[in-house]
């Protein structure tokens, strides 16, 4: 995969697309976990959501740029 993609004639890093993809995956996983009542077991749900997004985005970036 190239490290830059063209978006309306401008080169942007491919990590931008991975960022938005990670946001969507994180949102979907968040909805599933909220529906299952998982957040009742978590000490700080907001911190968990941010760390979950960082892990998803990091995994996407590592699989792309490895």
N, C-alpha and C positions, 0 to 999 in steps of 0.2 A: 504494500500500500504506500502511495506517495505520502510524504510528510506534509504536503500542502494540497489543498483542494481549491478549485475555482468556484467562487460564489458570486454570481452577477459580475464577472469580470475581475474580481479582486481575489488575490490569493490569501487564504486563511489557513491556519494550522488545522491539521486533521483532528487534533485533540478537541477542537471546538465541536465537531460533530459527535465525538465520543462523549463530551461533556453533556450535550443535550440528550444523547441516548442513555447515558447514566442517570440523568434526571428522570427520564420516563420509566426506566427500570426500577429506580428507587421509589418513585411514586406508586407504581403498581405493587411492589413488594410491601410498601407501607400500608396500602389499602387492604391487602390480604392479611397482614399481621394485625391491623386494627379490627378487622372483621372477626378474626379468631380470638380476640381478647388478649393478645400477647403483651400488650403494653401495660396490663395490670401487674405483670411480673417484673417490669423494667423500672429501675430506680429513677432515671431521668430520661423520659421519652424523647425530648428534643435533642439531647446529646446522642442518644442512640440513633436517631434519624440521620444526623450529620455524619456520624461515624460509619453508618451503613452506606451512605452516599459516597464517602471517601473510599471505602473498600471496593464498591462497585466500579467507580471511576478508575481507581488504581488497577483493578483487574482488567478492565477494558484497555487501558493504556499499555499495560504490560503485554497483553496478548497481541496487540497491534504492533508495537514497536520492538518486540523481542527479536 
